[in-house]
Every structure is written in structure tokens, then in C-alpha cells.
Amino acid sequence: MGIIGWIILGLLAGAIAKVLLPGRDPGGLIGTTLIGIAGAFVGGWISAQFFDRPVEKQFFDLTTWGAAIGGSFVLLVLYRILFGHSRD
């Protein structure tokens, strides 16, 4: 899967993570989108490095989606913890 595939996966994973963790985000839609893209990359890397579950090269692989959604969710939680009180 190429870089465009990972970006699209990240956008979708960020949206799913946002549904799982509703509420106001400090960065709004753009911040959540960027966190989703970064979460897809981070989740895939963590899955390959630490859990010995390398993500497949196919877009519709369940492991790839789980890693991307998990990474997006974790980054979204960390983002809210670090920057959550900057927006009133």
C-alpha cells in the first residue's frame, strides 16, 4: 500500500477514532484529520515493531485497520490530554 493509501486509511481511521471518542478537540477538524493520518502510521509501525504483526500491503486487511484505528485513538487521547484546555 502506497503513501496515498496510508493517508486515506488515516483519514478514515481518524474519523472512526473521533466517533469512539466524541467531544470537542482542541485542533478541530484539521487537527483531528492530521492526528488520524499520523495515527495510521504510528499504529502500523507499533504493530510491526512490538507485536510482530506487520501490516499487510492490502488496504482491506483487518490488522492494518485495527492498527490504524488504535494508533489514531491513542494519539487523539494524548492530544486531548496535552492540549485539551487551550480552547474555551
Backbone atoms as SQL, in Angstrom:
CREATE TABLE atoms (id INTEGER PRIMARY KEY, chain TEXT, resi INTEGER, resn TEXT, atom TEXT, x REAL, y REAL, z REAL);
INSERT INTO atoms VALUES
  (1, 'A', 1, 'MET', 'N', 0.860, -1.167, 0.000),
  (2, 'A', 1, 'MET', 'CA', 0.000, 0.000, 0.000),
  (3, 'A', 1, 'MET', 'C', 0.900, 1.221, 0.000),
  (4, 'A', 2, 'GLY', 'N', 0.626, 2.147, -0.881),
  (5, 'A', 2, 'GLY', 'CA', 1.442, 3.338, -1.015),
  (6, 'A', 2, 'GLY', 'C', 1.075, 4.420, -0.016),
  (7, 'A', 3, 'ILE', 'N', 1.760, 5.534, -0.151),
  (8, 'A', 3, 'ILE', 'CA', 1.571, 6.652, 0.772),
  (9, 'A', 3, 'ILE', 'C', 0.150, 7.208, 0.677),
  (10, 'A', 4, 'ILE', 'N', -0.429, 7.250, -0.512),
  (11, 'A', 4, 'ILE', 'CA', -1.795, 7.746, -0.680),
  (12, 'A', 4, 'ILE', 'C', -2.778, 6.813, 0.035),
  (13, 'A', 5, 'GLY', 'N', -2.538, 5.522, -0.053),
  (14, 'A', 5, 'GLY', 'CA', -3.380, 4.558, 0.654),
  (15, 'A', 5, 'GLY', 'C', -3.324, 4.753, 2.160),
  (16, 'A', 6, 'TRP', 'N', -2.128, 5.013, 2.689),
  (17, 'A', 6, 'TRP', 'CA', -1.985, 5.249, 4.127),
  (18, 'A', 6, 'TRP', 'C', -2.670, 6.548, 4.543),
  (19, 'A', 7, 'ILE', 'N', -2.627, 7.557, 3.693),
  (20, 'A', 7, 'ILE', 'CA', -3.300, 8.826, 4.015),
  (21, 'A', 7, 'ILE', 'C', -4.812, 8.629, 4.031),
  (22, 'A', 8, 'ILE', 'N', -5.338, 7.929, 3.046),
  (23, 'A', 8, 'ILE', 'CA', -6.780, 7.658, 3.026),
  (24, 'A', 8, 'ILE', 'C', -7.180, 6.800, 4.223),
  (25, 'A', 9, 'LEU', 'N', -6.387, 5.781, 4.518),
  (26, 'A', 9, 'LEU', 'CA', -6.640, 4.956, 5.693),
  (27, 'A', 9, 'LEU', 'C', -6.593, 5.787, 6.963),
  (28, 'A', 10, 'GLY', 'N', -5.637, 6.703, 7.050),
  (29, 'A', 10, 'GLY', 'CA', -5.523, 7.573, 8.217),
  (30, 'A', 10, 'GLY', 'C', -6.719, 8.494, 8.378),
  (31, 'A', 11, 'LEU', 'N', -7.229, 9.016, 7.264),
  (32, 'A', 11, 'LEU', 'CA', -8.419, 9.860, 7.327),
  (33, 'A', 11, 'LEU', 'C', -9.617, 9.082, 7.861),
  (34, 'A', 12, 'LEU', 'N', -9.787, 7.880, 7.357),
  (35, 'A', 12, 'LEU', 'CA', -10.903, 7.049, 7.820),
  (36, 'A', 12, 'LEU', 'C', -10.704, 6.583, 9.260),
  (37, 'A', 13, 'ALA', 'N', -9.477, 6.219, 9.608),
  (38, 'A', 13, 'ALA', 'CA', -9.195, 5.789, 10.983),
  (39, 'A', 13, 'ALA', 'C', -9.379, 6.942, 11.958),
  (40, 'A', 14, 'GLY', 'N', -8.995, 8.144, 11.564),
  (41, 'A', 14, 'GLY', 'CA', -9.208, 9.316, 12.412),
  (42, 'A', 14, 'GLY', 'C', -10.679, 9.588, 12.641),
  (43, 'A', 15, 'ALA', 'N', -11.493, 9.406, 11.601),
  (44, 'A', 15, 'ALA', 'CA', -12.934, 9.595, 11.743),
  (45, 'A', 15, 'ALA', 'C', -13.533, 8.548, 12.677),
  (46, 'A', 16, 'ILE', 'N', -13.081, 7.317, 12.553),
  (47, 'A', 16, 'ILE', 'CA', -13.577, 6.254, 13.435),
  (48, 'A', 16, 'ILE', 'C', -13.135, 6.503, 14.871),
  (49, 'A', 17, 'ALA', 'N', -11.890, 6.915, 15.066),
  (50, 'A', 17, 'ALA', 'CA', -11.410, 7.226, 16.422),
  (51, 'A', 17, 'ALA', 'C', -12.188, 8.388, 17.014),
  (52, 'A', 18, 'LYS', 'N', -12.555, 9.359, 16.196),
  (53, 'A', 18, 'LYS', 'CA', -13.346, 10.504, 16.657),
  (54, 'A', 18, 'LYS', 'C', -14.743, 10.055, 17.088),
  (55, 'A', 19, 'VAL', 'N', -15.327, 9.112, 16.372),
  (56, 'A', 19, 'VAL', 'CA', -16.637, 8.570, 16.751),
  (57, 'A', 19, 'VAL', 'C', -16.528, 7.820, 18.081),
  (58, 'A', 20, 'LEU', 'N', -15.423, 7.087, 18.274),
  (59, 'A', 20, 'LEU', 'CA', -15.221, 6.350, 19.523),
  (60, 'A', 20, 'LEU', 'C', -14.926, 7.268, 20.700),
  (61, 'A', 21, 'LEU', 'N', -14.416, 8.457, 20.432),
  (62, 'A', 21, 'LEU', 'CA', -14.052, 9.420, 21.467),
  (63, 'A', 21, 'LEU', 'C', -14.669, 10.777, 21.121),
  (64, 'A', 22, 'PRO', 'N', -15.988, 10.913, 21.332),
  (65, 'A', 22, 'PRO', 'CA', -16.646, 12.157, 20.935),
  (66, 'A', 22, 'PRO', 'C', -16.279, 13.315, 21.853),
  (67, 'A', 23, 'GLY', 'N', -16.603, 14.496, 21.414),
  (68, 'A', 23, 'GLY', 'CA', -16.323, 15.698, 22.192),
  (69, 'A', 23, 'GLY', 'C', -15.531, 16.686, 21.376),
  (70, 'A', 24, 'ARG', 'N', -15.274, 17.828, 21.977),
  (71, 'A', 24, 'ARG', 'CA', -14.536, 18.876, 21.284),
  (72, 'A', 24, 'ARG', 'C', -13.037, 18.608, 21.347),
  (73, 'A', 25, 'ASP', 'N', -12.424, 18.753, 20.207),
  (74, 'A', 25, 'ASP', 'CA', -10.973, 18.608, 20.115),
  (75, 'A', 25, 'ASP', 'C', -10.346, 19.987, 20.031),
  (76, 'A', 26, 'PRO', 'N', -9.178, 20.157, 20.620),
  (77, 'A', 26, 'PRO', 'CA', -8.513, 21.453, 20.574),
  (78, 'A', 26, 'PRO', 'C', -8.157, 21.906, 19.165),
  (79, 'A', 27, 'GLY', 'N', -7.900, 20.995, 18.256),
  (80, 'A', 27, 'GLY', 'CA', -7.472, 21.363, 16.919),
  (81, 'A', 27, 'GLY', 'C', -8.579, 21.406, 15.896),
  (82, 'A', 28, 'GLY', 'N', -9.776, 21.006, 16.252),
  (83, 'A', 28, 'GLY', 'CA', -10.884, 20.998, 15.312),
  (84, 'A', 28, 'GLY', 'C', -10.747, 19.899, 14.272),
  (85, 'A', 29, 'LEU', 'N', -11.401, 20.105, 13.157),
  (86, 'A', 29, 'LEU', 'CA', -11.432, 19.097, 12.097),
  (87, 'A', 29, 'LEU', 'C', -10.056, 18.857, 11.484),
  (88, 'A', 30, 'ILE', 'N', -9.305, 19.898, 11.245),
  (89, 'A', 30, 'ILE', 'CA', -7.984, 19.747, 10.626),
  (90, 'A', 30, 'ILE', 'C', -7.030, 19.018, 11.564),
  (91, 'A', 31, 'GLY', 'N', -7.036, 19.391, 12.831),
  (92, 'A', 31, 'GLY', 'CA', -6.178, 18.713, 13.809),
  (93, 'A', 31, 'GLY', 'C', -6.523, 17.249, 13.954),
  (94, 'A', 32, 'THR', 'N', -7.825, 16.938, 14.000),
  (95, 'A', 32, 'THR', 'CA', -8.253, 15.546, 14.115),
  (96, 'A', 32, 'THR', 'C', -7.864, 14.754, 12.870),
  (97, 'A', 33, 'THR', 'N', -7.965, 15.369, 11.712),
  (98, 'A', 33, 'THR', 'CA', -7.576, 14.706, 10.468),
  (99, 'A', 33, 'THR', 'C', -6.086, 14.389, 10.453),
  (100, 'A', 34, 'LEU', 'N', -5.277, 15.356, 10.837),
  (101, 'A', 34, 'LEU', 'CA', -3.823, 15.117, 10.876),
  (102, 'A', 34, 'LEU', 'C', -3.458, 14.062, 11.916),
  (103, 'A', 35, 'ILE', 'N', -4.159, 14.065, 13.037),
  (104, 'A', 35, 'ILE', 'CA', -3.918, 13.039, 14.061),
  (105, 'A', 35, 'ILE', 'C', -4.295, 11.660, 13.519),
  (106, 'A', 36, 'GLY', 'N', -5.360, 11.582, 12.747),
  (107, 'A', 36, 'GLY', 'CA', -5.749, 10.305, 12.150),
  (108, 'A', 36, 'GLY', 'C', -4.701, 9.771, 11.202),
  (109, 'A', 37, 'ILE', 'N', -4.152, 10.647, 10.376),
  (110, 'A', 37, 'ILE', 'CA', -3.106, 10.227, 9.437),
  (111, 'A', 37, 'ILE', 'C', -1.853, 9.783, 10.194),
  (112, 'A', 38, 'ALA', 'N', -1.442, 10.583, 11.182),
  (113, 'A', 38, 'ALA', 'CA', -0.270, 10.209, 11.984),
  (114, 'A', 38, 'ALA', 'C', -0.532, 8.926, 12.753),
  (115, 'A', 39, 'GLY', 'N', -1.755, 8.760, 13.254),
  (116, 'A', 39, 'GLY', 'CA', -2.105, 7.548, 13.998),
  (117, 'A', 39, 'GLY', 'C', -2.031, 6.295, 13.151),
  (118, 'A', 40, 'ALA', 'N', -2.383, 6.408, 11.879),
  (119, 'A', 40, 'ALA', 'CA', -2.279, 5.255, 10.989),
  (120, 'A', 40, 'ALA', 'C', -0.825, 4.828, 10.831),
  (121, 'A', 41, 'PHE', 'N', 0.063, 5.805, 10.654),
  (122, 'A', 41, 'PHE', 'CA', 1.484, 5.483, 10.528),
  (123, 'A', 41, 'PHE', 'C', 2.051, 4.922, 11.833),
  (124, 'A', 42, 'VAL', 'N', 1.725, 5.568, 12.949),
  (125, 'A', 42, 'VAL', 'CA', 2.241, 5.127, 14.249),
  (126, 'A', 42, 'VAL', 'C', 1.695, 3.753, 14.607),
  (127, 'A', 43, 'GLY', 'N', 0.403, 3.548, 14.396),
  (128, 'A', 43, 'GLY', 'CA', -0.195, 2.242, 14.695),
  (129, 'A', 43, 'GLY', 'C', 0.411, 1.125, 13.865),
  (130, 'A', 44, 'GLY', 'N', 0.640, 1.391, 12.589),
  (131, 'A', 44, 'GLY', 'CA', 1.271, 0.384, 11.734),
  (132, 'A', 44, 'GLY', 'C', 2.694, 0.081, 12.156),
  (133, 'A', 45, 'TRP', 'N', 3.419, 1.119, 12.542),
  (134, 'A', 45, 'TRP', 'CA', 4.798, 0.916, 12.987),
  (135, 'A', 45, 'TRP', 'C', 4.844, 0.134, 14.300),
  (136, 'A', 46, 'ILE', 'N', 3.993, 0.496, 15.256),
  (137, 'A', 46, 'ILE', 'CA', 3.957, -0.219, 16.541),
  (138, 'A', 46, 'ILE', 'C', 3.563, -1.677, 16.335),
  (139, 'A', 47, 'SER', 'N', 2.589, -1.894, 15.473),
  (140, 'A', 47, 'SER', 'CA', 2.156, -3.264, 15.200),
  (141, 'A', 47, 'SER', 'C', 3.291, -4.103, 14.616),
  (142, 'A', 48, 'ALA', 'N', 4.055, -3.522, 13.722),
  (143, 'A', 48, 'ALA', 'CA', 5.151, -4.262, 13.090),
  (144, 'A', 48, 'ALA', 'C', 6.338, -4.446, 14.025),
  (145, 'A', 49, 'GLN', 'N', 6.658, -3.446, 14.831),
  (146, 'A', 49, 'GLN', 'CA', 7.862, -3.495, 15.657),
  (147, 'A', 49, 'GLN', 'C', 7.689, -4.270, 16.959),
  (148, 'A', 50, 'PHE', 'N', 6.596, -4.046, 17.648),
  (149, 'A', 50, 'PHE', 'CA', 6.462, -4.566, 19.009),
  (150, 'A', 50, 'PHE', 'C', 5.556, -5.783, 19.122),
  (151, 'A', 51, 'PHE', 'N', 4.589, -5.931, 18.229),
  (152, 'A', 51, 'PHE', 'CA', 3.654, -7.052, 18.330),
  (153, 'A', 51, 'PHE', 'C', 3.906, -8.117, 17.285),
  (154, 'A', 52, 'ASP', 'N', 4.968, -7.946, 16.495),
  (155, 'A', 52, 'ASP', 'CA', 5.336, -8.896, 15.454),
  (156, 'A', 52, 'ASP', 'C', 4.154, -9.190, 14.528),
  (157, 'A', 53, 'ARG', 'N', 3.355, -8.161, 14.273),
  (158, 'A', 53, 'ARG', 'CA', 2.216, -8.251, 13.361),
  (159, 'A', 53, 'ARG', 'C', 2.380, -7.207, 12.272),
  (160, 'A', 54, 'PRO', 'N', 3.241, -7.442, 11.318),
  (161, 'A', 54, 'PRO', 'CA', 3.427, -6.431, 10.265),
  (162, 'A', 54, 'PRO', 'C', 2.139, -6.220, 9.494),
  (163, 'A', 55, 'VAL', 'N', 1.876, -4.974, 9.185),
  (164, 'A', 55, 'VAL', 'CA', 0.669, -4.663, 8.428),
  (165, 'A', 55, 'VAL', 'C', 0.843, -5.150, 7.005),
  (166, 'A', 56, 'GLU', 'N', -0.214, -5.629, 6.461),
  (167, 'A', 56, 'GLU', 'CA', -0.177, -6.179, 5.109),
  (168, 'A', 56, 'GLU', 'C', -0.151, -5.059, 4.081),
  (169, 'A', 57, 'LYS', 'N', 0.105, -5.437, 2.868),
  (170, 'A', 57, 'LYS', 'CA', 0.128, -4.463, 1.789),
  (171, 'A', 57, 'LYS', 'C', -1.255, -4.271, 1.176),
  (172, 'A', 58, 'GLN', 'N', -2.261, -4.884, 1.763),
  (173, 'A', 58, 'GLN', 'CA', -3.617, -4.761, 1.250),
  (174, 'A', 58, 'GLN', 'C', -4.389, -3.734, 2.077),
  (175, 'A', 59, 'PHE', 'N', -5.208, -2.948, 1.413),
  (176, 'A', 59, 'PHE', 'CA', -5.953, -1.882, 2.068),
  (177, 'A', 59, 'PHE', 'C', -7.040, -2.438, 2.990),
  (178, 'A', 60, 'PHE', 'N', -7.646, -3.546, 2.653),
  (179, 'A', 60, 'PHE', 'CA', -8.770, -4.083, 3.403),
  (180, 'A', 60, 'PHE', 'C', -8.371, -5.189, 4.375),
  (181, 'A', 61, 'ASP', 'N', -7.191, -5.115, 4.938),
  (182, 'A', 61, 'ASP', 'CA', -6.731, -6.092, 5.913),
  (183, 'A', 61, 'ASP', 'C', -7.161, -5.654, 7.308),
  (184, 'A', 62, 'LEU', 'N', -7.728, -6.561, 8.086),
  (185, 'A', 62, 'LEU', 'CA', -8.246, -6.239, 9.414),
  (186, 'A', 62, 'LEU', 'C', -7.148, -5.787, 10.372),
  (187, 'A', 63, 'THR', 'N', -5.966, -6.390, 10.297),
  (188, 'A', 63, 'THR', 'CA', -4.851, -5.990, 11.152),
  (189, 'A', 63, 'THR', 'C', -4.417, -4.555, 10.850),
  (190, 'A', 64, 'THR', 'N', -4.376, -4.206, 9.595),
  (191, 'A', 64, 'THR', 'CA', -3.999, -2.851, 9.195),
  (192, 'A', 64, 'THR', 'C', -4.993, -1.836, 9.743),
  (193, 'A', 65, 'TRP', 'N', -6.268, -2.113, 9.589),
  (194, 'A', 65, 'TRP', 'CA', -7.301, -1.208, 10.095),
  (195, 'A', 65, 'TRP', 'C', -7.262, -1.098, 11.612),
  (196, 'A', 66, 'GLY', 'N', -7.087, -2.232, 12.303),
  (197, 'A', 66, 'GLY', 'CA', -7.006, -2.195, 13.765),
  (198, 'A', 66, 'GLY', 'C', -5.831, -1.376, 14.258),
  (199, 'A', 67, 'ALA', 'N', -4.691, -1.532, 13.615),
  (200, 'A', 67, 'ALA', 'CA', -3.509, -0.763, 13.999),
  (201, 'A', 67, 'ALA', 'C', -3.711, 0.723, 13.730),
  (202, 'A', 68, 'ALA', 'N', -4.308, 1.063, 12.605),
  (203, 'A', 68, 'ALA', 'CA', -4.524, 2.468, 12.264),
  (204, 'A', 68, 'ALA', 'C', -5.534, 3.124, 13.205),
  (205, 'A', 69, 'ILE', 'N', -6.621, 2.442, 13.501),
  (206, 'A', 69, 'ILE', 'CA', -7.628, 2.994, 14.410),
  (207, 'A', 69, 'ILE', 'C', -7.072, 3.099, 15.818),
  (208, 'A', 70, 'GLY', 'N', -6.353, 2.070, 16.257),
  (209, 'A', 70, 'GLY', 'CA', -5.741, 2.110, 17.590),
  (210, 'A', 70, 'GLY', 'C', -4.726, 3.236, 17.717),
  (211, 'A', 71, 'GLY', 'N', -3.893, 3.410, 16.718),
  (212, 'A', 71, 'GLY', 'CA', -2.917, 4.494, 16.745),
  (213, 'A', 71, 'GLY', 'C', -3.583, 5.857, 16.741),
  (214, 'A', 72, 'SER', 'N', -4.626, 6.020, 15.946),
  (215, 'A', 72, 'SER', 'CA', -5.355, 7.285, 15.908),
  (216, 'A', 72, 'SER', 'C', -6.035, 7.576, 17.240),
  (217, 'A', 73, 'PHE', 'N', -6.610, 6.554, 17.849),
  (218, 'A', 73, 'PHE', 'CA', -7.279, 6.714, 19.135),
  (219, 'A', 73, 'PHE', 'C', -6.296, 7.150, 20.216),
  (220, 'A', 74, 'VAL', 'N', -5.153, 6.479, 20.267),
  (221, 'A', 74, 'VAL', 'CA', -4.136, 6.819, 21.271),
  (222, 'A', 74, 'VAL', 'C', -3.612, 8.235, 21.065),
  (223, 'A', 75, 'LEU', 'N', -3.321, 8.609, 19.832),
  (224, 'A', 75, 'LEU', 'CA', -2.833, 9.961, 19.571),
  (225, 'A', 75, 'LEU', 'C', -3.901, 11.015, 19.876),
  (226, 'A', 76, 'LEU', 'N', -5.152, 10.700, 19.616),
  (227, 'A', 76, 'LEU', 'CA', -6.226, 11.640, 19.924),
  (228, 'A', 76, 'LEU', 'C', -6.369, 11.837, 21.431),
  (229, 'A', 77, 'VAL', 'N', -6.260, 10.758, 22.195),
  (230, 'A', 77, 'VAL', 'CA', -6.316, 10.864, 23.656),
  (231, 'A', 77, 'VAL', 'C', -5.134, 11.684, 24.176),
  (232, 'A', 78, 'LEU', 'N', -3.936, 11.399, 23.682),
  (233, 'A', 78, 'LEU', 'CA', -2.756, 12.158, 24.112),
  (234, 'A', 78, 'LEU', 'C', -2.870, 13.636, 23.737),
  (235, 'A', 79, 'TYR', 'N', -3.399, 13.904, 22.558),
  (236, 'A', 79, 'TYR', 'CA', -3.576, 15.283, 22.115),
  (237, 'A', 79, 'TYR', 'C', -4.548, 16.031, 23.035),
  (238, 'A', 80, 'ARG', 'N', -5.624, 15.362, 23.412),
  (239, 'A', 80, 'ARG', 'CA', -6.581, 15.989, 24.326),
  (240, 'A', 80, 'ARG', 'C', -5.987, 16.211, 25.709),
  (241, 'A', 81, 'ILE', 'N', -5.181, 15.283, 26.172),
  (242, 'A', 81, 'ILE', 'CA', -4.552, 15.445, 27.488),
  (243, 'A', 81, 'ILE', 'C', -3.578, 16.616, 27.467),
  (244, 'A', 82, 'LEU', 'N', -2.770, 16.708, 26.429),
  (245, 'A', 82, 'LEU', 'CA', -1.746, 17.748, 26.374),
  (246, 'A', 82, 'LEU', 'C', -2.296, 19.128, 26.025),
  (247, 'A', 83, 'PHE', 'N', -3.278, 19.187, 25.125),
  (248, 'A', 83, 'PHE', 'CA', -3.730, 20.477, 24.621),
  (249, 'A', 83, 'PHE', 'C', -5.223, 20.721, 24.819),
  (250, 'A', 84, 'GLY', 'N', -5.864, 19.913, 25.624),
  (251, 'A', 84, 'GLY', 'CA', -7.317, 19.984, 25.764),
  (252, 'A', 84, 'GLY', 'C', -7.847, 21.238, 26.412),
  (253, 'A', 85, 'HIS', 'N', -7.067, 21.906, 27.238),
  (254, 'A', 85, 'HIS', 'CA', -7.565, 23.066, 27.964),
  (255, 'A', 85, 'HIS', 'C', -7.211, 24.380, 27.278),
  (256, 'A', 86, 'SER', 'N', -6.641, 24.316, 26.081),
  (257, 'A', 86, 'SER', 'CA', -6.241, 25.548, 25.400),
  (258, 'A', 86, 'SER', 'C', -7.412, 26.193, 24.655),
  (259, 'A', 87, 'ARG', 'N', -8.525, 25.496, 24.553),
  (260, 'A', 87, 'ARG', 'CA', -9.692, 26.011, 23.829),
  (261, 'A', 87, 'ARG', 'C', -10.859, 26.135, 24.799),
  (262, 'A', 88, 'ASP', 'N', -11.392, 27.320, 24.947),
  (263, 'A', 88, 'ASP', 'CA', -12.515, 27.522, 25.859),
  (264, 'A', 88, 'ASP', 'C', -13.803, 27.754, 25.125);
